[in-house]
């Protein structure tokens, strides 16, 4: 169970980092779904991308991984209005097939709850001896840090 949890931690972290990078590399699809009531859509896209990258890295740094998981949950909640906006207004995103279809939206909106639950799993204490980490195991300075 622990190995699977840590494999899934890496998958979530890498996914967040990749998606965060795309917020900078190709921001227009994200700008397109920002609710029109919000100011500075491009700035919000960059900000959410920054926090996705930061959260993904944080999940892989044991001393801060629980705090990072809470931050990722807050990020998933914060970007949910953009997902709702996309669904309500049937906004098509280029290069994502069927992104304006009702079926895409039926799946996409509840997926946010799955992502929140996935991140919540990492708010719980982990065994640091087996926790996936960007910090080499030889650097034991973090092993004594309390959760």
MIDOTOR-441137 format. One record per atom (N, C-alpha, C): residue number from 1; residue in three letters; atom name; x, z, y. Coordinates in pm, 1 decimal. Layout:
BEGIN
 dokol pase midren        x        z        y
   NUM  ALA     CA        X        Z        Y
...
//
This chain:
BEGIN
 dokol pase midren        x        z        y
     1  UNK      N     82.5      0.0   -120.7
     1  UNK     CA      0.0      0.0      0.0
     1  UNK      C     86.6      0.0    126.7
     2  UNK      N    193.1     82.0    125.7
     2  UNK     CA    278.0     91.9    244.2
     2  UNK      C    350.1    -39.2    273.8
     3  UNK      N    394.4   -108.0    169.2
     3  UNK     CA    462.9   -235.6    191.1
     3  UNK      C    367.8   -338.1    252.0
     4  UNK      N    244.3   -338.6    201.7
     4  UNK     CA    144.6   -432.7    256.3
     4  UNK      C    114.5   -399.4    402.2
     5  UNK      N    102.1   -270.2    432.4
     5  UNK     CA     75.2   -228.4    570.6
     5  UNK      C    187.3   -276.0    662.7
     6  UNK      N    310.3   -263.2    615.5
     6  UNK     CA    423.0   -303.0    700.0
     6  UNK      C    435.8   -454.4    710.8
     7  UNK      N    402.7   -525.4    604.9
     7  UNK     CA    399.9   -672.1    612.7
     7  UNK      C    294.5   -715.8    714.1
     8  UNK      N    177.8   -653.3    708.8
     8  UNK     CA     71.5   -687.5    803.5
     8  UNK      C    108.7   -646.7    945.7
     9  UNK      N    187.2   -539.6    961.3
     9  UNK     CA    237.1   -500.9   1094.6
     9  UNK      C    323.2   -613.9   1152.2
    10  UNK      N    411.9   -667.3   1068.9
    10  UNK     CA    499.4   -775.9   1114.0
    10  UNK      C    417.3   -899.3   1148.5
    11  UNK      N    317.6   -930.5   1066.3
    11  UNK     CA    232.5  -1047.7   1093.8
    11  UNK      C    159.4  -1030.0   1226.2
    12  UNK      N    102.6   -912.5   1248.9
    12  UNK     CA     32.8   -887.0   1375.4
    12  UNK      C    130.3   -894.3   1492.2
    13  UNK      N    245.6   -831.1   1478.9
    13  UNK     CA    343.8   -830.0   1587.2
    13  UNK      C    391.8   -970.6   1621.1
    14  UNK      N    428.7  -1046.3   1520.5
    14  UNK     CA    477.4  -1183.4   1543.3
    14  UNK      C    366.3  -1270.0   1602.2
    15  UNK      N    244.4  -1252.8   1553.5
    15  UNK     CA    131.5  -1329.1   1608.1
    15  UNK      C    111.3  -1297.6   1755.6
    16  UNK      N    116.5  -1169.7   1790.8
    16  UNK     CA    101.1  -1131.3   1931.6
    16  UNK      C    211.5  -1191.9   2017.2
    17  UNK      N    333.2  -1187.3   1968.1
    17  UNK     CA    445.7  -1242.4   2044.5
    17  UNK      C    429.4  -1393.0   2063.4
    18  UNK      N    393.6  -1463.5   1958.0
    18  UNK     CA    376.3  -1608.9   1967.7
    18  UNK      C    262.3  -1644.1   2063.1
    19  UNK      N    147.9  -1578.1   2045.7
    19  UNK     CA     34.1  -1606.6   2134.3
    19  UNK      C     69.7  -1568.3   2278.1
    20  UNK      N    140.4  -1458.0   2295.7
    20  UNK     CA    182.8  -1418.4   2430.3
    20  UNK      C    271.3  -1524.3   2494.6
    21  UNK      N    362.4  -1579.2   2418.4
    21  UNK     CA    450.4  -1685.0   2470.6
    21  UNK      C    367.8  -1806.8   2511.6
    22  UNK      N    264.8  -1839.9   2433.3
    22  UNK     CA    182.8  -1956.2   2468.8
    22  UNK      C    108.0  -1934.9   2600.8
    23  UNK      N     84.8  -1809.3   2639.3
    23  UNK     CA     21.8  -1782.3   2769.1
    23  UNK      C    109.5  -1832.8   2883.9
    24  UNK      N    240.1  -1835.6   2862.5
    24  UNK     CA    333.5  -1885.1   2964.0
    24  UNK      C    363.0  -2033.4   2945.8
    25  UNK      N    376.0  -2075.4   2820.0
    25  UNK     CA    411.6  -2214.0   2792.2
    25  UNK      C    296.0  -2310.4   2817.3
    26  UNK      N    174.7  -2270.1   2782.3
    26  UNK     CA     56.2  -2354.5   2796.0
    26  UNK      C    -59.4  -2266.6   2846.2
    27  UNK      N    -58.4  -2228.1   2973.5
    27  UNK     CA   -158.2  -2133.3   3023.0
    27  UNK      C   -298.0  -2191.5   3044.6
    28  UNK      N   -310.5  -2322.1   3061.6
    28  UNK     CA   -439.8  -2380.6   3099.9
    28  UNK      C   -556.2  -2348.9   3006.3
    29  UNK      N   -538.0  -2353.7   2874.3
    29  UNK     CA   -652.2  -2319.5   2788.1
    29  UNK      C   -702.1  -2176.8   2811.0
    30  UNK      N   -610.9  -2087.1   2840.3
    30  UNK     CA   -649.9  -1947.9   2865.5
    30  UNK      C   -715.1  -1934.1   3002.4
    31  UNK      N   -660.4  -2004.2   3100.8
    31  UNK     CA   -718.9  -2002.3   3235.8
    31  UNK      C   -862.9  -2051.9   3229.4
    32  UNK      N   -886.1  -2152.7   3147.2
    32  UNK     CA  -1017.3  -2215.1   3134.9
    32  UNK      C  -1126.3  -2117.0   3090.5
    33  UNK      N  -1089.7  -2014.4   3011.3
    33  UNK     CA  -1191.3  -1923.2   2958.7
    33  UNK      C  -1200.4  -1790.9   3035.7
    34  UNK      N  -1113.8  -1771.5   3135.0
    34  UNK     CA  -1124.6  -1650.1   3217.4
    34  UNK      C  -1258.3  -1654.8   3290.7
    35  UNK      N  -1336.1  -1547.4   3284.3
    35  UNK     CA  -1465.4  -1547.8   3354.9
    35  UNK      C  -1447.2  -1578.7   3503.2
    36  UNK      N  -1534.1  -1661.5   3559.7
    36  UNK     CA  -1517.3  -1704.1   3699.0
    36  UNK      C  -1528.5  -1588.3   3799.0
    37  UNK      N  -1584.2  -1475.5   3758.3
    37  UNK     CA  -1596.6  -1360.6   3847.5
    37  UNK      C  -1462.4  -1290.9   3870.4
    38  UNK      N  -1366.4  -1317.4   3785.2
    38  UNK     CA  -1237.3  -1250.1   3796.5
    38  UNK      C  -1143.2  -1329.5   3887.2
    39  UNK      N  -1070.3  -1258.7   3973.0
    39  UNK     CA   -977.1  -1327.5   4063.9
    39  UNK      C   -846.1  -1363.3   3992.8
    40  UNK      N   -776.3  -1458.5   4047.5
    40  UNK     CA   -642.2  -1496.8   4003.0
    40  UNK      C   -633.3  -1522.1   3851.8
    41  UNK      N   -709.7  -1617.4   3800.9
    41  UNK     CA   -710.7  -1640.4   3655.8
    41  UNK      C   -571.7  -1667.7   3597.1
    42  UNK      N   -489.1  -1746.0   3666.2
    42  UNK     CA   -355.5  -1773.8   3612.4
    42  UNK      C   -273.2  -1645.4   3606.5
    43  UNK      N   -282.6  -1563.0   3706.5
    43  UNK     CA   -212.3  -1435.2   3705.7
    43  UNK      C   -258.5  -1345.3   3592.6
    44  UNK      N   -388.6  -1345.5   3567.2
    44  UNK     CA   -441.7  -1265.2   3456.9
    44  UNK      C   -393.9  -1317.7   3322.0
    45  UNK      N   -383.2  -1449.1   3309.8
    45  UNK     CA   -332.7  -1508.7   3185.5
    45  UNK      C   -187.1  -1467.9   3164.7
    46  UNK      N   -106.4  -1477.6   3270.0
    46  UNK     CA     33.9  -1435.8   3258.7
    46  UNK      C     44.1  -1286.8   3225.7
    47  UNK      N    -38.0  -1205.8   3289.4
    47  UNK     CA    -35.8  -1061.7   3266.2
    47  UNK      C    -73.4  -1029.4   3120.8
    48  UNK      N   -179.8  -1092.4   3071.2
    48  UNK     CA   -219.7  -1066.8   2931.9
    48  UNK      C   -112.9  -1118.1   2835.5
    49  UNK      N    -50.7  -1230.0   2866.8
    49  UNK     CA     57.9  -1281.3   2782.5
    49  UNK      C    176.3  -1186.2   2778.8
    50  UNK      N    211.1  -1132.0   2894.9
    50  UNK     CA    319.9  -1034.2   2901.9
    50  UNK      C    290.2   -914.2   2813.7
    51  UNK      N    167.1   -862.9   2823.2
    51  UNK     CA    131.7   -745.4   2744.1
    51  UNK      C    117.7   -776.8   2595.2
    52  UNK      N     83.0   -899.2   2560.7
    52  UNK     CA     81.6   -937.1   2419.7
    52  UNK      C    222.9   -935.7   2363.3
    53  UNK      N    315.9   -992.1   2436.9
    53  UNK     CA    455.8   -992.2   2393.0
    53  UNK      C    507.9   -848.9   2383.3
    54  UNK      N    481.8   -771.0   2485.9
    54  UNK     CA    526.6   -631.7   2487.7
    54  UNK      C    465.3   -552.4   2371.7
    55  UNK      N    335.9   -571.1   2348.1
    55  UNK     CA    269.3   -501.8   2237.9
    55  UNK      C    324.9   -541.9   2102.8
    56  UNK      N    350.7   -671.9   2084.8
    56  UNK     CA    407.6   -719.2   1959.0
    56  UNK      C    544.9   -659.9   1933.1
    57  UNK      N    627.8   -657.5   2035.4
    57  UNK     CA    760.2   -595.7   2020.4
    57  UNK      C    744.7   -446.0   1995.0
    58  UNK      N    657.3   -381.4   2071.1
    58  UNK     CA    637.7   -237.6   2057.3
    58  UNK      C    593.0   -195.2   1918.3
    59  UNK      N    512.3   -277.3   1852.7
    59  UNK     CA    468.9   -244.6   1716.3
    59  UNK      C    586.8   -235.2   1619.9
    60  UNK      N    698.2   -298.8   1656.4
    60  UNK     CA    815.9   -301.5   1569.3
    60  UNK      C    926.4   -208.2   1615.5
    61  UNK      N    895.0   -118.3   1707.0
    61  UNK     CA    991.1    -17.8   1754.2
    61  UNK      C    931.9    119.4   1720.5
    62  UNK      N    976.2    178.8   1609.9
    62  UNK     CA    911.6    300.4   1560.0
    62  UNK      C    883.7    411.1   1662.2
    63  UNK      N    974.8    444.4   1753.0
    63  UNK     CA    942.6    554.0   1844.8
    63  UNK      C    822.6    526.3   1936.7
    64  UNK      N    789.3    399.8   1957.0
    64  UNK     CA    678.6    366.5   2047.5
    64  UNK      C    566.5    288.9   1978.8
    65  UNK      N    575.5    272.9   1847.8
    65  UNK     CA    480.9    184.3   1779.1
    65  UNK      C    336.5    233.6   1787.1
    66  UNK      N    314.3    364.5   1780.4
    66  UNK     CA    176.6    414.1   1790.3
    66  UNK      C    120.5    389.1   1930.3
    67  UNK      N    199.2    415.8   2033.7
    67  UNK     CA    154.4    389.7   2171.4
    67  UNK      C    130.6    240.1   2190.5
    68  UNK      N    218.5    158.3   2133.4
    68  UNK     CA    201.5     12.6   2143.5
    68  UNK      C     71.0    -31.0   2077.1
    69  UNK      N     38.1     29.7   1964.9
    69  UNK     CA    -87.0     -5.3   1895.7
    69  UNK      C   -207.1     27.3   1983.7
    70  UNK      N   -205.2    142.7   2050.1
    70  UNK     CA   -314.5    175.6   2143.2
    70  UNK      C   -320.1     74.4   2257.3
    71  UNK      N   -203.2     32.8   2307.0
    71  UNK     CA   -199.7    -68.5   2412.1
    71  UNK      C   -256.7   -201.4   2366.1
    72  UNK      N   -227.9   -239.2   2242.8
    72  UNK     CA   -280.4   -364.0   2186.8
    72  UNK      C   -433.1   -356.0   2175.5
    73  UNK      N   -483.0   -240.0   2135.1
    73  UNK     CA   -628.7   -222.2   2129.0
    73  UNK      C   -689.7   -240.5   2267.0
    74  UNK      N   -630.1   -178.3   2367.6
    74  UNK     CA   -680.9   -193.6   2504.8
    74  UNK      C   -674.1   -339.0   2549.9
    75  UNK      N   -568.4   -408.9   2511.9
    75  UNK     CA   -555.2   -550.6   2546.2
    75  UNK      C   -665.3   -632.5   2479.3
    76  UNK      N   -691.9   -607.9   2351.5
    76  UNK     CA   -797.8   -680.6   2282.1
    76  UNK      C   -933.5   -657.1   2347.9
    77  UNK      N   -954.6   -536.0   2394.3
    77  UNK     CA  -1079.7   -505.7   2465.5
    77  UNK      C  -1082.1   -575.7   2601.0
    78  UNK      N   -968.8   -574.5   2670.2
    78  UNK     CA   -962.0   -634.5   2804.0
    78  UNK      C   -984.8   -784.9   2803.7
    79  UNK      N   -940.5   -852.6   2699.7
    79  UNK     CA   -956.2   -998.6   2697.2
    79  UNK      C  -1088.9  -1042.8   2635.4
    80  UNK      N  -1165.4   -948.7   2582.8
    80  UNK     CA  -1292.6   -983.5   2519.4
    80  UNK      C  -1389.1  -1056.2   2614.6
    81  UNK      N  -1396.0  -1019.8   2742.9
    81  UNK     CA  -1484.5  -1096.4   2832.4
    81  UNK      C  -1451.4  -1246.7   2837.3
    82  UNK      N  -1324.7  -1281.7   2821.7
    82  UNK     CA  -1289.4  -1424.4   2818.5
    82  UNK      C  -1347.0  -1490.1   2693.6
    83  UNK      N  -1344.8  -1418.7   2582.0
    83  UNK     CA  -1402.7  -1472.9   2459.0
    83  UNK      C  -1553.9  -1488.1   2472.7
    84  UNK      N  -1616.8  -1390.6   2535.9
    84  UNK     CA  -1761.5  -1398.9   2560.3
    84  UNK      C  -1791.9  -1517.0   2652.5
    85  UNK      N  -1712.4  -1532.3   2757.8
    85  UNK     CA  -1730.6  -1644.0   2851.5
    85  UNK      C  -1719.3  -1777.4   2778.4
    86  UNK      N  -1621.1  -1788.6   2690.3
    86  UNK     CA  -1604.7  -1911.8   2614.0
    86  UNK      C  -1727.7  -1938.2   2527.6
    87  UNK      N  -1779.2  -1831.9   2464.7
    87  UNK     CA  -1895.1  -1847.9   2375.7
    87  UNK      C  -2020.9  -1882.6   2453.4
    88  UNK      N  -2047.6  -1809.6   2559.9
    88  UNK     CA  -2170.5  -1829.5   2637.5
    88  UNK      C  -2173.1  -1967.0   2701.9
    89  UNK      N  -2058.4  -2011.0   2749.9
    89  UNK     CA  -2052.0  -2138.9   2820.9
    89  UNK      C  -2002.0  -2253.7   2734.2
    90  UNK      N  -1985.4  -2229.4   2606.2
    90  UNK     CA  -1941.4  -2332.5   2510.8
    90  UNK      C  -1821.0  -2409.7   2564.5
    91  UNK      N  -1718.2  -2336.4   2603.1
    91  UNK     CA  -1598.3  -2397.4   2660.5
    91  UNK      C  -1509.2  -2449.2   2547.6
    92  UNK      N  -1481.8  -2576.8   2552.3
    92  UNK     CA  -1395.9  -2639.4   2451.3
    92  UNK      C  -1250.2  -2625.1   2494.1
    93  UNK      N  -1167.9  -2588.1   2397.8
    93  UNK     CA  -1024.6  -2577.6   2421.6
    93  UNK      C   -957.9  -2694.7   2350.3
    94  UNK      N   -882.1  -2770.7   2427.1
    94  UNK     CA   -813.4  -2886.7   2370.0
    94  UNK      C   -724.8  -2843.1   2254.1
    95  UNK      N   -716.1  -2927.4   2153.0
    95  UNK     CA   -633.5  -2906.5   2034.5
    95  UNK      C   -682.9  -2794.4   1942.8
    96  UNK      N   -799.2  -2737.8   1971.3
    96  UNK     CA   -861.9  -2642.3   1879.7
    96  UNK      C   -994.4  -2704.6   1837.3
    97  UNK      N   -996.4  -2760.9   1716.5
    97  UNK     CA  -1118.0  -2829.1   1671.4
    97  UNK      C  -1239.0  -2737.0   1671.7
    98  UNK      N  -1349.8  -2790.1   1714.7
    98  UNK     CA  -1478.9  -2720.2   1713.5
    98  UNK      C  -1480.7  -2593.9   1800.3
    99  UNK      N  -1389.6  -2581.5   1896.1
    99  UNK     CA  -1383.6  -2459.7   1977.2
    99  UNK      C  -1507.8  -2440.2   2063.4
   100  UNK      N  -1587.3  -2544.5   2083.0
   100  UNK     CA  -1710.1  -2529.7   2161.1
   100  UNK      C  -1833.9  -2519.8   2072.2
   101  UNK      N  -1813.7  -2514.8   1940.8
   101  UNK     CA  -1928.6  -2509.5   1849.8
   101  UNK      C  -1979.3  -2366.2   1834.6
   102  UNK      N  -2104.4  -2354.3   1803.2
   102  UNK     CA  -2165.2  -2223.0   1784.4
   102  UNK      C  -2100.0  -2151.9   1665.8
   103  UNK      N  -2059.4  -2225.3   1563.7
   103  UNK     CA  -1997.7  -2163.4   1446.1
   103  UNK      C  -1861.6  -2104.8   1479.1
   104  UNK      N  -1786.6  -2172.8   1562.1
   104  UNK     CA  -1657.5  -2119.2   1606.9
   104  UNK      C  -1680.5  -1986.4   1678.6
   105  UNK      N  -1782.0  -1983.1   1764.6
   105  UNK     CA  -1810.3  -1861.8   1841.2
   105  UNK      C  -1864.3  -1749.6   1752.8
   106  UNK      N  -1947.1  -1784.2   1655.0
   106  UNK     CA  -2002.6  -1683.9   1563.7
   106  UNK      C  -1889.1  -1613.4   1489.0
   107  UNK      N  -1786.7  -1686.7   1456.0
   107  UNK     CA  -1671.1  -1628.4   1387.2
   107  UNK      C  -1576.6  -1560.8   1486.2
   108  UNK      N  -1553.9  -1622.2   1599.8
   108  UNK     CA  -1453.5  -1575.3   1695.8
   108  UNK      C  -1486.3  -1439.1   1755.8
   109  UNK      N  -1608.1  -1416.8   1797.6
   109  UNK     CA  -1640.9  -1290.1   1864.2
   109  UNK      C  -1624.7  -1169.2   1771.4
   110  UNK      N  -1679.0  -1171.2   1649.7
   110  UNK     CA  -1657.2  -1056.1   1560.7
   110  UNK      C  -1510.9  -1039.4   1518.1
   111  UNK      N  -1435.0  -1148.8   1522.5
   111  UNK     CA  -1293.4  -1139.6   1487.1
   111  UNK      C  -1220.8  -1040.3   1578.1
   112  UNK      N  -1268.0  -1027.2   1700.2
   112  UNK     CA  -1205.4   -931.9   1793.0
   112  UNK      C  -1213.9   -789.7   1737.1
   113  UNK      N  -1324.0   -754.8   1673.2
   113  UNK     CA  -1338.1   -622.2   1612.7
   113  UNK      C  -1239.3   -605.9   1496.6
   114  UNK      N  -1216.8   -711.1   1421.8
   114  UNK     CA  -1119.6   -706.9   1312.2
   114  UNK      C   -979.6   -684.1   1369.2
   115  UNK      N   -947.8   -752.7   1477.2
   115  UNK     CA   -816.6   -735.3   1540.4
   115  UNK      C   -799.3   -592.6   1593.4
   116  UNK      N   -904.0   -539.1   1652.2
   116  UNK     CA   -898.5   -400.4   1701.9
   116  UNK      C   -876.4   -303.8   1585.8
   117  UNK      N   -948.1   -322.3   1475.8
   117  UNK     CA   -931.7   -235.9   1358.6
   117  UNK      C   -790.5   -248.7   1301.1
   118  UNK      N   -739.2   -370.5   1300.0
   118  UNK     CA   -604.1   -395.6   1249.2
   118  UNK      C   -503.4   -319.3   1335.2
   119  UNK      N   -514.3   -329.0   1465.4
   119  UNK     CA   -423.1   -256.5   1554.3
   119  UNK      C   -441.9   -105.8   1540.5
   120  UNK      N   -565.9    -62.0   1521.7
   120  UNK     CA   -593.1     81.2   1509.1
   120  UNK      C   -518.7    140.5   1390.4
   121  UNK      N   -503.3     62.8   1284.3
   121  UNK     CA   -431.5    107.4   1165.5
   121  UNK      C   -292.5    159.3   1203.0
   122  UNK      N   -231.9    100.8   1304.1
   122  UNK     CA    -95.7    137.5   1344.2
   122  UNK      C    -91.6    249.3   1448.0
   123  UNK      N   -208.4    300.4   1486.8
   123  UNK     CA   -210.9    419.4   1573.1
   123  UNK      C   -190.5    544.3   1488.5
   124  UNK      N   -201.2    529.4   1357.2
   124  UNK     CA   -182.2    640.8   1265.4
   124  UNK      C    -32.7    655.6   1234.8
   125  UNK      N     13.1    778.4   1209.5
   125  UNK     CA    155.6    798.2   1178.3
   125  UNK      C    198.4    714.1   1058.0
   126  UNK      N    319.9    663.7   1066.9
   126  UNK     CA    376.4    583.6    958.5
   126  UNK      C    502.2    651.8    906.9
   127  UNK      N    536.6    618.6    785.6
   127  UNK     CA    661.2    666.8    728.0
   127  UNK      C    774.2    584.2    788.5
   128  UNK      N    851.4    646.7    873.7
   128  UNK     CA    955.1    571.8    945.5
   128  UNK      C   1064.8    518.6    855.2
   129  UNK      N   1076.4    573.9    737.1
   129  UNK     CA   1178.6    524.1    643.8
   129  UNK      C   1145.7    382.8    596.0
   130  UNK      N   1016.8    350.2    591.0
   130  UNK     CA    979.1    216.6    542.2
   130  UNK      C    911.3    132.2    649.7
   131  UNK      N    891.9    189.5    769.1
   131  UNK     CA    822.1    115.6    875.6
   131  UNK      C    901.8     -6.4    918.4
   132  UNK      N    833.5   -117.3    932.3
   132  UNK     CA    896.5   -239.6    982.6
   132  UNK      C    951.6   -210.1   1121.3
   133  UNK      N   1074.4   -252.8   1145.0
   133  UNK     CA   1140.2   -215.0   1269.3
   133  UNK      C   1238.1   -321.4   1316.6
   134  UNK      N   1243.6   -339.9   1447.2
   134  UNK     CA   1346.2   -424.5   1507.4
   134  UNK      C   1478.0   -348.4   1518.6
   135  UNK      N   1470.5   -215.4   1507.6
   135  UNK     CA   1588.7   -130.5   1519.1
   135  UNK      C   1652.5   -118.5   1381.6
   136  UNK      N   1780.8   -151.0   1368.8
   136  UNK     CA   1846.2   -140.7   1238.1
   136  UNK      C   1838.2      1.1   1181.4
   137  UNK      N   1821.4     11.1   1051.4
   137  UNK     CA   1810.4    140.9    983.5
   137  UNK      C   1932.7    228.7   1005.9
   138  UNK      N   2047.0    167.4   1028.6
   138  UNK     CA   2169.5    244.5   1049.5
   138  UNK      C   2163.3    326.4   1178.4
   139  UNK      N   2079.6    284.1   1269.5
   139  UNK     CA   2065.0    355.7   1396.9
   139  UNK      C   1960.8    464.1   1376.2
   140  UNK      N   1998.6    573.3   1323.5
   140  UNK     CA   1905.0    680.3   1288.3
   140  UNK      C   1864.8    765.7   1408.3
   141  UNK      N   1905.0    728.5   1529.2
   141  UNK     CA   1874.4    810.3   1646.3
   141  UNK      C   1725.7    830.2   1663.1
   142  UNK      N   1645.2    738.0   1617.4
   142  UNK     CA   1502.3    751.2   1636.9
   142  UNK      C   1432.0    827.8   1524.6
   143  UNK      N   1501.5    853.3   1415.8
   143  UNK     CA   1439.0    918.0   1299.8
   143  UNK      C   1393.6   1061.1   1331.0
   144  UNK      N   1458.5   1126.7   1424.1
   144  UNK     CA   1424.1   1264.3   1456.5
   144  UNK      C   1321.7   1276.0   1568.4
   145  UNK      N   1280.4   1164.2   1626.0
   145  UNK     CA   1183.1   1166.5   1734.9
   145  UNK      C   1045.4   1200.4   1676.2
   146  UNK      N    978.3   1296.8   1733.4
   146  UNK     CA    844.8   1333.9   1684.8
   146  UNK      C    744.4   1227.1   1719.2
   147  UNK      N    645.3   1211.9   1634.2
   147  UNK     CA    537.3   1115.5   1658.1
   147  UNK      C    446.8   1165.6   1765.7
//
